[in-house]
Amino acid sequence: MEHLSTLKSLQWSSDLNKRRFELIDRDLQGLINMSEQIELAALTQLMREQVETEANLPFAGARKLHRSLTSGDADR
């Protein structure tokens, strides 16, 4: 897999997710080596950064719910 510095510049993708799952499987089987452990940690960090970005939060639904609750429509 790519060097650690290259991983940090990548966008999260299904290919990276697939590789992360492969490494998790190797870890669970007790077959993972040190460089793969580092790669897995980097991929997990990259995934968390993507998942936890503000762009991925469901603001549209939250705004609709807020409007509904503050306008009194929730009682209907």
N, C-alpha and C positions, 0 to 999 in steps of 0.2 A: 504494500500500500504506500501511499504518498508520505513524504516527510512531514513531520509535525507542523512545521511552519507553513507548508502548503495547505494542510488541512484547515488551519485557522482562516485562510482566505477564501475557502469554498462556501458555496451556498448549500444548505441542506437539500438532499435529493433522495429519491427512492433507491438509487445505487448505494449511496452512503448508508442509508438505513439497512439495506440488505447486508452490506459488509459488517455493520454493527451487530446484526443478528448472528452472522457467522462467527464473529468473535465471542459473542455471549455463549453460543453453543460450545465453542472450543473451551471456554472458561468453565462451563458447567461439567464438561467431560474431563477436566483436569489436564487439557492438552495445550493450553495457551502459554506462550513464552513471554519473556519480559517486553520485547518490542511490541508484541501484539497487545499486551496489557496497557502499554502507553498509548497505542493507537486507539484501543477501546475507550480509554479515559478521554482522549481528545475528541473522538466521535460523539461520546455521550455529552460532553460539554457543548459541542457544536449543536447537537440536537436540542439540548435544553435552551440554549440561546435563541434558537429559532422558534421553539414552541412557546417560550415565555415572552416573546416580543409583543409590544402593544398592538402591532398590526394583526396579530392572531387572536386577539380578544374579541368576544362577540358584542361589540359596542352597539351595533344597530338594534339587536334584541333588547339589550339593557336600556337603551334610550326609549324604546317603545314601551317597555314595562314601566319605566319611570314616569313617562307622560301619562300612562294609564292610571297609575297609582296617585299621582299628584292632581289629576283632573277630576277625580271622583268616579271615573268610569269603572273602577275595580269593583264597586258595590253592585253593579248591575249584572 
